[in-house]
Amino acid sequence: MLKTIIVALDSTDLSQRVIQSLDELQIQPATKIILTHVMSPPESDMETAVDRPHTSEELLYRQIEKQLQSYQAQLPCERELELAIGEP
């Protein structure tokens, strides 16, 4: 029996297929699934145009978080979300 499964997801349609494939693993209620997504770091202030909105990273973060929450709702066991900023 698998105790913990870490699932790395991105923002493509492939992520939905990955979530669906978890059904094939016959996950038990005691299994813990950690859904992860790594976002690229934001540009430094020196590289950002002055007239460009600065909320784009926050908006993207919220969109990804919402998508992960919808995947999380499909899972029949304990689950966590992990969003990180770094180089994937």
PDB file of N, CA, C and O in Angstrom, chain B, residues numbered from 101:
ATOM      1  N   MET B 101       0.830  -1.179   0.000  1.00  0.00           N
ATOM      2  CA  MET B 101       0.000   0.000   0.000  1.00  0.00           C
ATOM      3  C   MET B 101       0.880   1.250   0.000  1.00  0.00           C
ATOM      4  O   MET B 101       1.859   1.332   0.742  1.00  0.00           O
ATOM      5  N   LEU B 102       0.524   2.206  -0.830  1.00  0.00           N
ATOM      6  CA  LEU B 102       1.257   3.460  -0.901  1.00  0.00           C
ATOM      7  C   LEU B 102       0.794   4.382   0.223  1.00  0.00           C
ATOM      8  O   LEU B 102      -0.406   4.566   0.428  1.00  0.00           O
ATOM      9  N   LYS B 103       1.759   4.965   0.955  1.00  0.00           N
ATOM     10  CA  LYS B 103       1.400   5.844   2.068  1.00  0.00           C
ATOM     11  C   LYS B 103       1.307   7.299   1.633  1.00  0.00           C
ATOM     12  O   LYS B 103       0.375   8.008   2.010  1.00  0.00           O
ATOM     13  N   THR B 104       2.278   7.742   0.837  1.00  0.00           N
ATOM     14  CA  THR B 104       2.306   9.128   0.377  1.00  0.00           C
ATOM     15  C   THR B 104       2.671   9.148  -1.097  1.00  0.00           C
ATOM     16  O   THR B 104       3.605   8.473  -1.530  1.00  0.00           O
ATOM     17  N   ILE B 105       1.921   9.932  -1.863  1.00  0.00           N
ATOM     18  CA  ILE B 105       2.182  10.086  -3.290  1.00  0.00           C
ATOM     19  C   ILE B 105       2.335  11.578  -3.560  1.00  0.00           C
ATOM     20  O   ILE B 105       1.455  12.369  -3.220  1.00  0.00           O
ATOM     21  N   ILE B 106       3.447  11.959  -4.169  1.00  0.00           N
ATOM     22  CA  ILE B 106       3.659  13.347  -4.566  1.00  0.00           C
ATOM     23  C   ILE B 106       3.392  13.432  -6.062  1.00  0.00           C
ATOM     24  O   ILE B 106       3.993  12.704  -6.852  1.00  0.00           O
ATOM     25  N   VAL B 107       2.488  14.324  -6.442  1.00  0.00           N
ATOM     26  CA  VAL B 107       2.083  14.460  -7.836  1.00  0.00           C
ATOM     27  C   VAL B 107       2.480  15.854  -8.310  1.00  0.00           C
ATOM     28  O   VAL B 107       1.943  16.853  -7.829  1.00  0.00           O
ATOM     29  N   ALA B 108       3.417  15.923  -9.252  1.00  0.00           N
ATOM     30  CA  ALA B 108       3.847  17.199  -9.824  1.00  0.00           C
ATOM     31  C   ALA B 108       2.953  17.534 -11.012  1.00  0.00           C
ATOM     32  O   ALA B 108       2.817  16.743 -11.945  1.00  0.00           O
ATOM     33  N   LEU B 109       2.351  18.709 -10.964  1.00  0.00           N
ATOM     34  CA  LEU B 109       1.420  19.128 -12.009  1.00  0.00           C
ATOM     35  C   LEU B 109       1.870  20.444 -12.624  1.00  0.00           C
ATOM     36  O   LEU B 109       2.614  21.214 -12.017  1.00  0.00           O
ATOM     37  N   ASP B 110       1.399  20.683 -13.849  1.00  0.00           N
ATOM     38  CA  ASP B 110       1.642  21.966 -14.495  1.00  0.00           C
ATOM     39  C   ASP B 110       0.302  22.537 -14.933  1.00  0.00           C
ATOM     40  O   ASP B 110      -0.746  22.080 -14.475  1.00  0.00           O
ATOM     41  N   SER B 111       0.323  23.511 -15.797  1.00  0.00           N
ATOM     42  CA  SER B 111      -0.922  24.167 -16.208  1.00  0.00           C
ATOM     43  C   SER B 111      -1.442  23.655 -17.550  1.00  0.00           C
ATOM     44  O   SER B 111      -2.150  24.379 -18.250  1.00  0.00           O
ATOM     45  N   THR B 112      -1.106  22.432 -17.914  1.00  0.00           N
ATOM     46  CA  THR B 112      -1.547  21.885 -19.192  1.00  0.00           C
ATOM     47  C   THR B 112      -2.673  20.875 -18.985  1.00  0.00           C
ATOM     48  O   THR B 112      -3.005  20.518 -17.855  1.00  0.00           O
ATOM     49  N   ASP B 113      -3.251  20.423 -20.092  1.00  0.00           N
ATOM     50  CA  ASP B 113      -4.313  19.414 -20.041  1.00  0.00           C
ATOM     51  C   ASP B 113      -3.796  18.079 -19.509  1.00  0.00           C
ATOM     52  O   ASP B 113      -4.576  17.259 -19.025  1.00  0.00           O
ATOM     53  N   LEU B 114      -2.514  17.865 -19.596  1.00  0.00           N
ATOM     54  CA  LEU B 114      -1.920  16.626 -19.102  1.00  0.00           C
ATOM     55  C   LEU B 114      -2.178  16.444 -17.603  1.00  0.00           C
ATOM     56  O   LEU B 114      -2.286  15.314 -17.126  1.00  0.00           O
ATOM     57  N   SER B 115      -2.275  17.530 -16.874  1.00  0.00           N
ATOM     58  CA  SER B 115      -2.515  17.449 -15.430  1.00  0.00           C
ATOM     59  C   SER B 115      -3.816  16.727 -15.117  1.00  0.00           C
ATOM     60  O   SER B 115      -3.866  15.925 -14.184  1.00  0.00           O
ATOM     61  N   GLN B 116      -4.859  16.996 -15.872  1.00  0.00           N
ATOM     62  CA  GLN B 116      -6.142  16.319 -15.642  1.00  0.00           C
ATOM     63  C   GLN B 116      -6.005  14.821 -15.878  1.00  0.00           C
ATOM     64  O   GLN B 116      -6.589  14.022 -15.145  1.00  0.00           O
ATOM     65  N   ARG B 117      -5.241  14.434 -16.891  1.00  0.00           N
ATOM     66  CA  ARG B 117      -5.034  13.003 -17.150  1.00  0.00           C
ATOM     67  C   ARG B 117      -4.231  12.353 -16.033  1.00  0.00           C
ATOM     68  O   ARG B 117      -4.461  11.192 -15.694  1.00  0.00           O
ATOM     69  N   VAL B 118      -3.295  13.093 -15.464  1.00  0.00           N
ATOM     70  CA  VAL B 118      -2.514  12.569 -14.339  1.00  0.00           C
ATOM     71  C   VAL B 118      -3.439  12.312 -13.151  1.00  0.00           C
ATOM     72  O   VAL B 118      -3.345  11.266 -12.509  1.00  0.00           O
ATOM     73  N   ILE B 119      -4.323  13.249 -12.858  1.00  0.00           N
ATOM     74  CA  ILE B 119      -5.272  13.082 -11.754  1.00  0.00           C
ATOM     75  C   ILE B 119      -6.162  11.870 -12.009  1.00  0.00           C
ATOM     76  O   ILE B 119      -6.413  11.083 -11.097  1.00  0.00           O
ATOM     77  N   GLN B 120      -6.636  11.716 -13.234  1.00  0.00           N
ATOM     78  CA  GLN B 120      -7.492  10.575 -13.569  1.00  0.00           C
ATOM     79  C   GLN B 120      -6.735   9.254 -13.435  1.00  0.00           C
ATOM     80  O   GLN B 120      -7.319   8.239 -13.055  1.00  0.00           O
ATOM     81  N   SER B 121      -5.446   9.266 -13.745  1.00  0.00           N
ATOM     82  CA  SER B 121      -4.663   8.030 -13.658  1.00  0.00           C
ATOM     83  C   SER B 121      -4.441   7.585 -12.210  1.00  0.00           C
ATOM     84  O   SER B 121      -4.090   6.430 -11.970  1.00  0.00           O
ATOM     85  N   LEU B 122      -4.639   8.479 -11.251  1.00  0.00           N
ATOM     86  CA  LEU B 122      -4.510   8.087  -9.845  1.00  0.00           C
ATOM     87  C   LEU B 122      -5.534   7.018  -9.475  1.00  0.00           C
ATOM     88  O   LEU B 122      -5.304   6.235  -8.553  1.00  0.00           O
ATOM     89  N   ASP B 123      -6.656   6.978 -10.182  1.00  0.00           N
ATOM     90  CA  ASP B 123      -7.672   5.946  -9.929  1.00  0.00           C
ATOM     91  C   ASP B 123      -7.113   4.545 -10.143  1.00  0.00           C
ATOM     92  O   ASP B 123      -7.527   3.597  -9.475  1.00  0.00           O
ATOM     93  N   GLU B 124      -6.181   4.418 -11.067  1.00  0.00           N
ATOM     94  CA  GLU B 124      -5.594   3.115 -11.367  1.00  0.00           C
ATOM     95  C   GLU B 124      -4.730   2.592 -10.223  1.00  0.00           C
ATOM     96  O   GLU B 124      -4.444   1.397 -10.155  1.00  0.00           O
ATOM     97  N   LEU B 125      -4.317   3.473  -9.336  1.00  0.00           N
ATOM     98  CA  LEU B 125      -3.455   3.068  -8.222  1.00  0.00           C
ATOM     99  C   LEU B 125      -4.240   2.467  -7.061  1.00  0.00           C
ATOM    100  O   LEU B 125      -3.643   1.998  -6.092  1.00  0.00           O
ATOM    101  N   GLN B 126      -5.537   2.472  -7.141  1.00  0.00           N
ATOM    102  CA  GLN B 126      -6.398   1.950  -6.078  1.00  0.00           C
ATOM    103  C   GLN B 126      -6.007   2.556  -4.724  1.00  0.00           C
ATOM    104  O   GLN B 126      -5.624   1.854  -3.788  1.00  0.00           O
ATOM    105  N   ILE B 127      -6.116   3.846  -4.662  1.00  0.00           N
ATOM    106  CA  ILE B 127      -5.725   4.604  -3.480  1.00  0.00           C
ATOM    107  C   ILE B 127      -6.647   4.283  -2.305  1.00  0.00           C
ATOM    108  O   ILE B 127      -7.870   4.254  -2.442  1.00  0.00           O
ATOM    109  N   GLN B 128      -6.038   4.047  -1.162  1.00  0.00           N
ATOM    110  CA  GLN B 128      -6.761   3.762   0.077  1.00  0.00           C
ATOM    111  C   GLN B 128      -7.055   5.077   0.808  1.00  0.00           C
ATOM    112  O   GLN B 128      -6.357   6.067   0.592  1.00  0.00           O
ATOM    113  N   PRO B 129      -8.064   5.099   1.656  1.00  0.00           N
ATOM    114  CA  PRO B 129      -8.364   6.323   2.416  1.00  0.00           C
ATOM    115  C   PRO B 129      -7.188   6.805   3.272  1.00  0.00           C
ATOM    116  O   PRO B 129      -7.082   7.998   3.559  1.00  0.00           O
ATOM    117  N   ALA B 130      -6.315   5.898   3.677  1.00  0.00           N
ATOM    118  CA  ALA B 130      -5.166   6.277   4.508  1.00  0.00           C
ATOM    119  C   ALA B 130      -4.015   6.866   3.692  1.00  0.00           C
ATOM    120  O   ALA B 130      -3.063   7.397   4.263  1.00  0.00           O
ATOM    121  N   THR B 131      -4.092   6.778   2.382  1.00  0.00           N
ATOM    122  CA  THR B 131      -3.042   7.324   1.522  1.00  0.00           C
ATOM    123  C   THR B 131      -3.112   8.847   1.537  1.00  0.00           C
ATOM    124  O   THR B 131      -4.195   9.432   1.564  1.00  0.00           O
ATOM    125  N   LYS B 132      -1.948   9.473   1.520  1.00  0.00           N
ATOM    126  CA  LYS B 132      -1.872  10.933   1.467  1.00  0.00           C
ATOM    127  C   LYS B 132      -1.323  11.322   0.099  1.00  0.00           C
ATOM    128  O   LYS B 132      -0.291  10.805  -0.331  1.00  0.00           O
ATOM    129  N   ILE B 133      -2.013  12.233  -0.581  1.00  0.00           N
ATOM    130  CA  ILE B 133      -1.560  12.708  -1.888  1.00  0.00           C
ATOM    131  C   ILE B 133      -1.207  14.184  -1.762  1.00  0.00           C
ATOM    132  O   ILE B 133      -1.998  14.983  -1.262  1.00  0.00           O
ATOM    133  N   ILE B 134      -0.021  14.531  -2.217  1.00  0.00           N
ATOM    134  CA  ILE B 134       0.434  15.916  -2.205  1.00  0.00           C
ATOM    135  C   ILE B 134       0.485  16.393  -3.651  1.00  0.00           C
ATOM    136  O   ILE B 134       1.284  15.900  -4.447  1.00  0.00           O
ATOM    137  N   LEU B 135      -0.370  17.349  -3.984  1.00  0.00           N
ATOM    138  CA  LEU B 135      -0.387  17.933  -5.317  1.00  0.00           C
ATOM    139  C   LEU B 135       0.558  19.125  -5.316  1.00  0.00           C
ATOM    140  O   LEU B 135       0.413  20.033  -4.497  1.00  0.00           O
ATOM    141  N   THR B 136       1.526  19.128  -6.228  1.00  0.00           N
ATOM    142  CA  THR B 136       2.525  20.189  -6.250  1.00  0.00           C
ATOM    143  C   THR B 136       2.552  20.900  -7.592  1.00  0.00           C
ATOM    144  O   THR B 136       2.242  20.318  -8.631  1.00  0.00           O
ATOM    145  N   HIS B 137       2.923  22.151  -7.549  1.00  0.00           N
ATOM    146  CA  HIS B 137       3.128  22.949  -8.756  1.00  0.00           C
ATOM    147  C   HIS B 137       4.246  23.929  -8.441  1.00  0.00           C
ATOM    148  O   HIS B 137       4.197  24.624  -7.427  1.00  0.00           O
ATOM    149  N   VAL B 138       5.255  23.988  -9.307  1.00  0.00           N
ATOM    150  CA  VAL B 138       6.366  24.915  -9.121  1.00  0.00           C
ATOM    151  C   VAL B 138       6.253  26.001 -10.184  1.00  0.00           C
ATOM    152  O   VAL B 138       6.259  25.722 -11.383  1.00  0.00           O
ATOM    153  N   MET B 139       6.150  27.232  -9.725  1.00  0.00           N
ATOM    154  CA  MET B 139       6.071  28.384 -10.630  1.00  0.00           C
ATOM    155  C   MET B 139       7.460  28.974 -10.812  1.00  0.00           C
ATOM    156  O   MET B 139       8.273  28.966  -9.887  1.00  0.00           O
ATOM    157  N   SER B 140       7.727  29.483 -12.003  1.00  0.00           N
ATOM    158  CA  SER B 140       8.991  30.172 -12.244  1.00  0.00           C
ATOM    159  C   SER B 140       9.034  31.437 -11.398  1.00  0.00           C
ATOM    160  O   SER B 140       8.000  32.064 -11.165  1.00  0.00           O
ATOM    161  N   PRO B 141      10.226  31.817 -10.936  1.00  0.00           N
ATOM    162  CA  PRO B 141      10.318  33.027 -10.114  1.00  0.00           C
ATOM    163  C   PRO B 141       9.938  34.260 -10.928  1.00  0.00           C
ATOM    164  O   PRO B 141      10.164  34.299 -12.138  1.00  0.00           O
ATOM    165  N   PRO B 142       9.361  35.266 -10.271  1.00  0.00           N
ATOM    166  CA  PRO B 142       9.005  36.495 -10.989  1.00  0.00           C
ATOM    167  C   PRO B 142      10.260  37.219 -11.457  1.00  0.00           C
ATOM    168  O   PRO B 142      11.349  37.043 -10.910  1.00  0.00           O
ATOM    169  N   GLU B 143      10.073  38.033 -12.477  1.00  0.00           N
ATOM    170  CA  GLU B 143      11.194  38.833 -12.958  1.00  0.00           C
ATOM    171  C   GLU B 143      11.605  39.808 -11.865  1.00  0.00           C
ATOM    172  O   GLU B 143      10.783  40.227 -11.050  1.00  0.00           O
ATOM    173  N   SER B 144      12.871  40.161 -11.856  1.00  0.00           N
ATOM    174  CA  SER B 144      13.310  41.152 -10.871  1.00  0.00           C
ATOM    175  C   SER B 144      12.721  42.506 -11.243  1.00  0.00           C
ATOM    176  O   SER B 144      12.322  42.721 -12.387  1.00  0.00           O
ATOM    177  N   ASP B 145      12.668  43.407 -10.291  1.00  0.00           N
ATOM    178  CA  ASP B 145      12.117  44.738 -10.548  1.00  0.00           C
ATOM    179  C   ASP B 145      12.890  45.473 -11.631  1.00  0.00           C
ATOM    180  O   ASP B 145      12.334  46.331 -12.316  1.00  0.00           O
ATOM    181  N   MET B 146      14.142  45.152 -11.789  1.00  0.00           N
ATOM    182  CA  MET B 146      14.960  45.810 -12.805  1.00  0.00           C
ATOM    183  C   MET B 146      14.529  45.391 -14.210  1.00  0.00           C
ATOM    184  O   MET B 146      14.734  46.144 -15.162  1.00  0.00           O
ATOM    185  N   GLU B 147      13.938  44.208 -14.356  1.00  0.00           N
ATOM    186  CA  GLU B 147      13.558  43.696 -15.663  1.00  0.00           C
ATOM    187  C   GLU B 147      12.093  43.952 -15.993  1.00  0.00           C
ATOM    188  O   GLU B 147      11.672  43.700 -17.122  1.00  0.00           O
ATOM    189  N   THR B 148      11.312  44.442 -15.050  1.00  0.00           N
ATOM    190  CA  THR B 148       9.888  44.661 -15.251  1.00  0.00           C
ATOM    191  C   THR B 148       9.642  46.072 -15.776  1.00  0.00           C
ATOM    192  O   THR B 148      10.155  47.045 -15.222  1.00  0.00           O
ATOM    193  N   ALA B 149       8.862  46.177 -16.839  1.00  0.00           N
ATOM    194  CA  ALA B 149       8.532  47.489 -17.392  1.00  0.00           C
ATOM    195  C   ALA B 149       7.684  48.267 -16.390  1.00  0.00           C
ATOM    196  O   ALA B 149       6.855  47.690 -15.686  1.00  0.00           O
ATOM    197  N   VAL B 150       7.894  49.555 -16.333  1.00  0.00           N
ATOM    198  CA  VAL B 150       7.205  50.396 -15.366  1.00  0.00           C
ATOM    199  C   VAL B 150       5.701  50.407 -15.614  1.00  0.00           C
ATOM    200  O   VAL B 150       4.918  50.446 -14.665  1.00  0.00           O
ATOM    201  N   ASP B 151       5.294  50.374 -16.875  1.00  0.00           N
ATOM    202  CA  ASP B 151       3.869  50.456 -17.185  1.00  0.00           C
ATOM    203  C   ASP B 151       3.164  49.102 -17.165  1.00  0.00           C
ATOM    204  O   ASP B 151       1.978  49.018 -17.484  1.00  0.00           O
ATOM    205  N   ARG B 152       3.869  48.066 -16.801  1.00  0.00           N
ATOM    206  CA  ARG B 152       3.286  46.723 -16.751  1.00  0.00           C
ATOM    207  C   ARG B 152       2.651  46.483 -15.384  1.00  0.00           C
ATOM    208  O   ARG B 152       3.260  46.806 -14.363  1.00  0.00           O
ATOM    209  N   PRO B 153       1.439  45.924 -15.341  1.00  0.00           N
ATOM    210  CA  PRO B 153       0.821  45.634 -14.037  1.00  0.00           C
ATOM    211  C   PRO B 153       1.676  44.667 -13.224  1.00  0.00           C
ATOM    212  O   PRO B 153       2.249  43.725 -13.772  1.00  0.00           O
ATOM    213  N   HIS B 154       1.757  44.898 -11.947  1.00  0.00           N
ATOM    214  CA  HIS B 154       2.597  44.070 -11.085  1.00  0.00           C
ATOM    215  C   HIS B 154       1.830  42.935 -10.427  1.00  0.00           C
ATOM    216  O   HIS B 154       2.408  42.193  -9.633  1.00  0.00           O
ATOM    217  N   THR B 155       0.563  42.779 -10.726  1.00  0.00           N
ATOM    218  CA  THR B 155      -0.237  41.741 -10.088  1.00  0.00           C
ATOM    219  C   THR B 155      -0.312  40.457 -10.906  1.00  0.00           C
ATOM    220  O   THR B 155      -1.008  39.523 -10.505  1.00  0.00           O
ATOM    221  N   SER B 156       0.379  40.381 -12.035  1.00  0.00           N
ATOM    222  CA  SER B 156       0.252  39.205 -12.897  1.00  0.00           C
ATOM    223  C   SER B 156       0.721  37.929 -12.197  1.00  0.00           C
ATOM    224  O   SER B 156       0.109  36.876 -12.375  1.00  0.00           O
ATOM    225  N   GLU B 157       1.785  38.001 -11.410  1.00  0.00           N
ATOM    226  CA  GLU B 157       2.259  36.817 -10.705  1.00  0.00           C
ATOM    227  C   GLU B 157       1.236  36.357  -9.666  1.00  0.00           C
ATOM    228  O   GLU B 157       0.994  35.161  -9.509  1.00  0.00           O
ATOM    229  N   GLU B 158       0.642  37.316  -8.963  1.00  0.00           N
ATOM    230  CA  GLU B 158      -0.361  36.965  -7.957  1.00  0.00           C
ATOM    231  C   GLU B 158      -1.601  36.371  -8.622  1.00  0.00           C
ATOM    232  O   GLU B 158      -2.182  35.418  -8.104  1.00  0.00           O
ATOM    233  N   LEU B 159      -2.005  36.918  -9.747  1.00  0.00           N
ATOM    234  CA  LEU B 159      -3.161  36.395 -10.477  1.00  0.00           C
ATOM    235  C   LEU B 159      -2.889  34.971 -10.947  1.00  0.00           C
ATOM    236  O   LEU B 159      -3.744  34.096 -10.812  1.00  0.00           O
ATOM    237  N   LEU B 160      -1.711  34.740 -11.494  1.00  0.00           N
ATOM    238  CA  LEU B 160      -1.337  33.395 -11.939  1.00  0.00           C
ATOM    239  C   LEU B 160      -1.327  32.423 -10.759  1.00  0.00           C
ATOM    240  O   LEU B 160      -1.809  31.297 -10.875  1.00  0.00           O
ATOM    241  N   TYR B 161      -0.780  32.857  -9.633  1.00  0.00           N
ATOM    242  CA  TYR B 161      -0.740  32.022  -8.430  1.00  0.00           C
ATOM    243  C   TYR B 161      -2.156  31.614  -8.024  1.00  0.00           C
ATOM    244  O   TYR B 161      -2.407  30.446  -7.728  1.00  0.00           O
ATOM    245  N   ARG B 162      -3.072  32.570  -8.011  1.00  0.00           N
ATOM    246  CA  ARG B 162      -4.464  32.290  -7.620  1.00  0.00           C
ATOM    247  C   ARG B 162      -5.138  31.332  -8.601  1.00  0.00           C
ATOM    248  O   ARG B 162      -5.905  30.463  -8.187  1.00  0.00           O
ATOM    249  N   GLN B 163      -4.858  31.481  -9.898  1.00  0.00           N
ATOM    250  CA  GLN B 163      -5.439  30.583 -10.900  1.00  0.00           C
ATOM    251  C   GLN B 163      -4.933  29.157 -10.708  1.00  0.00           C
ATOM    252  O   GLN B 163      -5.707  28.202 -10.773  1.00  0.00           O
ATOM    253  N   ILE B 164      -3.645  29.019 -10.473  1.00  0.00           N
ATOM    254  CA  ILE B 164      -3.060  27.692 -10.265  1.00  0.00           C
ATOM    255  C   ILE B 164      -3.602  27.081  -8.978  1.00  0.00           C
ATOM    256  O   ILE B 164      -3.939  25.897  -8.943  1.00  0.00           O
ATOM    257  N   GLU B 165      -3.685  27.879  -7.930  1.00  0.00           N
ATOM    258  CA  GLU B 165      -4.222  27.388  -6.660  1.00  0.00           C
ATOM    259  C   GLU B 165      -5.663  26.898  -6.831  1.00  0.00           C
ATOM    260  O   GLU B 165      -6.029  25.850  -6.299  1.00  0.00           O
ATOM    261  N   LYS B 166      -6.462  27.638  -7.558  1.00  0.00           N
ATOM    262  CA  LYS B 166      -7.854  27.247  -7.799  1.00  0.00           C
ATOM    263  C   LYS B 166      -7.924  25.934  -8.580  1.00  0.00           C
ATOM    264  O   LYS B 166      -8.753  25.076  -8.278  1.00  0.00           O
ATOM    265  N   GLN B 167      -7.058  25.774  -9.582  1.00  0.00           N
ATOM    266  CA  GLN B 167      -7.035  24.536 -10.363  1.00  0.00           C
ATOM    267  C   GLN B 167      -6.630  23.351  -9.485  1.00  0.00           C
ATOM    268  O   GLN B 167      -7.235  22.282  -9.568  1.00  0.00           O
ATOM    269  N   LEU B 168      -5.615  23.535  -8.651  1.00  0.00           N
ATOM    270  CA  LEU B 168      -5.191  22.458  -7.757  1.00  0.00           C
ATOM    271  C   LEU B 168      -6.299  22.093  -6.767  1.00  0.00           C
ATOM    272  O   LEU B 168      -6.477  20.920  -6.438  1.00  0.00           O
ATOM    273  N   GLN B 169      -7.030  23.080  -6.301  1.00  0.00           N
ATOM    274  CA  GLN B 169      -8.139  22.801  -5.385  1.00  0.00           C
ATOM    275  C   GLN B 169      -9.229  21.979  -6.070  1.00  0.00           C
ATOM    276  O   GLN B 169      -9.857  21.131  -5.436  1.00  0.00           O
ATOM    277  N   SER B 170      -9.456  22.227  -7.357  1.00  0.00           N
ATOM    278  CA  SER B 170     -10.459  21.421  -8.069  1.00  0.00           C
ATOM    279  C   SER B 170      -9.970  19.987  -8.230  1.00  0.00           C
ATOM    280  O   SER B 170     -10.768  19.055  -8.133  1.00  0.00           O
ATOM    281  N   TYR B 171      -8.678  19.790  -8.475  1.00  0.00           N
ATOM    282  CA  TYR B 171      -8.122  18.431  -8.534  1.00  0.00           C
ATOM    283  C   TYR B 171      -8.223  17.773  -7.159  1.00  0.00           C
ATOM    284  O   TYR B 171      -8.568  16.597  -7.041  1.00  0.00           O
ATOM    285  N   GLN B 172      -7.917  18.547  -6.132  1.00  0.00           N
ATOM    286  CA  GLN B 172      -7.938  18.044  -4.761  1.00  0.00           C
ATOM    287  C   GLN B 172      -9.325  17.508  -4.399  1.00  0.00           C
ATOM    288  O   GLN B 172      -9.437  16.494  -3.711  1.00  0.00           O
ATOM    289  N   ALA B 173     -10.357  18.172  -4.851  1.00  0.00           N
ATOM    290  CA  ALA B 173     -11.731  17.763  -4.541  1.00  0.00           C
ATOM    291  C   ALA B 173     -12.089  16.414  -5.166  1.00  0.00           C
ATOM    292  O   ALA B 173     -13.037  15.765  -4.724  1.00  0.00           O
ATOM    293  N   GLN B 174     -11.348  15.988  -6.182  1.00  0.00           N
ATOM    294  CA  GLN B 174     -11.620  14.725  -6.865  1.00  0.00           C
ATOM    295  C   GLN B 174     -10.996  13.523  -6.159  1.00  0.00           C
ATOM    296  O   GLN B 174     -11.273  12.380  -6.523  1.00  0.00           O
ATOM    297  N   LEU B 175     -10.168  13.768  -5.167  1.00  0.00           N
ATOM    298  CA  LEU B 175      -9.413  12.685  -4.539  1.00  0.00           C
ATOM    299  C   LEU B 175     -10.131  12.143  -3.306  1.00  0.00           C
ATOM    300  O   LEU B 175     -10.642  12.913  -2.492  1.00  0.00           O
ATOM    301  N   PRO B 176     -10.169  10.810  -3.168  1.00  0.00           N
ATOM    302  CA  PRO B 176     -10.912  10.173  -2.075  1.00  0.00           C
ATOM    303  C   PRO B 176     -10.084   9.911  -0.817  1.00  0.00           C
ATOM    304  O   PRO B 176     -10.389   8.991  -0.059  1.00  0.00           O
ATOM    305  N   CYS B 177      -9.057  10.699  -0.591  1.00  0.00           N
ATOM    306  CA  CYS B 177      -8.169  10.424   0.541  1.00  0.00           C
ATOM    307  C   CYS B 177      -7.639  11.740   1.092  1.00  0.00           C
ATOM    308  O   CYS B 177      -8.031  12.820   0.649  1.00  0.00           O
ATOM    309  N   GLU B 178      -6.738  11.632   2.068  1.00  0.00           N
ATOM    310  CA  GLU B 178      -6.089  12.818   2.623  1.00  0.00           C
ATOM    311  C   GLU B 178      -5.256  13.471   1.528  1.00  0.00           C
ATOM    312  O   GLU B 178      -4.609  12.779   0.742  1.00  0.00           O
ATOM    313  N   ARG B 179      -5.271  14.801   1.474  1.00  0.00           N
ATOM    314  CA  ARG B 179      -4.531  15.480   0.418  1.00  0.00           C
ATOM    315  C   ARG B 179      -4.039  16.845   0.880  1.00  0.00           C
ATOM    316  O   ARG B 179      -4.588  17.457   1.797  1.00  0.00           O
ATOM    317  N   GLU B 180      -2.981  17.300   0.209  1.00  0.00           N
ATOM    318  CA  GLU B 180      -2.365  18.595   0.498  1.00  0.00           C
ATOM    319  C   GLU B 180      -2.047  19.284  -0.812  1.00  0.00           C
ATOM    320  O   GLU B 180      -1.925  18.638  -1.853  1.00  0.00           O
ATOM    321  N   LEU B 181      -1.915  20.596  -0.755  1.00  0.00           N
ATOM    322  CA  LEU B 181      -1.458  21.379  -1.896  1.00  0.00           C
ATOM    323  C   LEU B 181      -0.121  22.000  -1.548  1.00  0.00           C
ATOM    324  O   LEU B 181       0.082  22.474  -0.430  1.00  0.00           O
ATOM    325  N   GLU B 182       0.783  21.996  -2.500  1.00  0.00           N
ATOM    326  CA  GLU B 182       2.078  22.645  -2.329  1.00  0.00           C
ATOM    327  C   GLU B 182       2.337  23.483  -3.569  1.00  0.00           C
ATOM    328  O   GLU B 182       2.496  22.938  -4.661  1.00  0.00           O
ATOM    329  N   LEU B 183       2.382  24.793  -3.417  1.00  0.00           N
ATOM    330  CA  LEU B 183       2.762  25.689  -4.496  1.00  0.00           C
ATOM    331  C   LEU B 183       4.096  26.294  -4.115  1.00  0.00           C
ATOM    332  O   LEU B 183       4.266  26.793  -3.002  1.00  0.00           O
ATOM    333  N   ALA B 184       5.033  26.250  -5.030  1.00  0.00           N
ATOM    334  CA  ALA B 184       6.364  26.761  -4.746  1.00  0.00           C
ATOM    335  C   ALA B 184       6.823  27.650  -5.893  1.00  0.00           C
ATOM    336  O   ALA B 184       6.346  27.531  -7.021  1.00  0.00           O
ATOM    337  N   ILE B 185       7.743  28.529  -5.587  1.00  0.00           N
ATOM    338  CA  ILE B 185       8.341  29.377  -6.610  1.00  0.00           C
ATOM    339  C   ILE B 185       9.799  28.974  -6.718  1.00  0.00           C
ATOM    340  O   ILE B 185      10.517  28.916  -5.719  1.00  0.00           O
ATOM    341  N   GLY B 186      10.226  28.697  -7.930  1.00  0.00           N
ATOM    342  CA  GLY B 186      11.591  28.266  -8.176  1.00  0.00           C
ATOM    343  C   GLY B 186      11.722  27.794  -9.601  1.00  0.00           C
ATOM    344  O   GLY B 186      10.821  27.999 -10.414  1.00  0.00           O
ATOM    345  N   GLU B 187      12.810  27.180  -9.903  1.00  0.00           N
ATOM    346  CA  GLU B 187      13.025  26.633 -11.239  1.00  0.00           C
ATOM    347  C   GLU B 187      12.512  25.204 -11.270  1.00  0.00           C
ATOM    348  O   GLU B 187      13.034  24.345 -10.560  1.00  0.00           O
ATOM    349  N   PRO B 188      11.482  24.934 -12.095  1.00  0.00           N
ATOM    350  CA  PRO B 188      10.907  23.575 -12.143  1.00  0.00           C
ATOM    351  C   PRO B 188      11.882  22.588 -12.638  1.00  0.00           C
ATOM    352  O   PRO B 188      11.564  21.403 -12.741  1.00  0.00           O
TER     353      PRO B 188
END
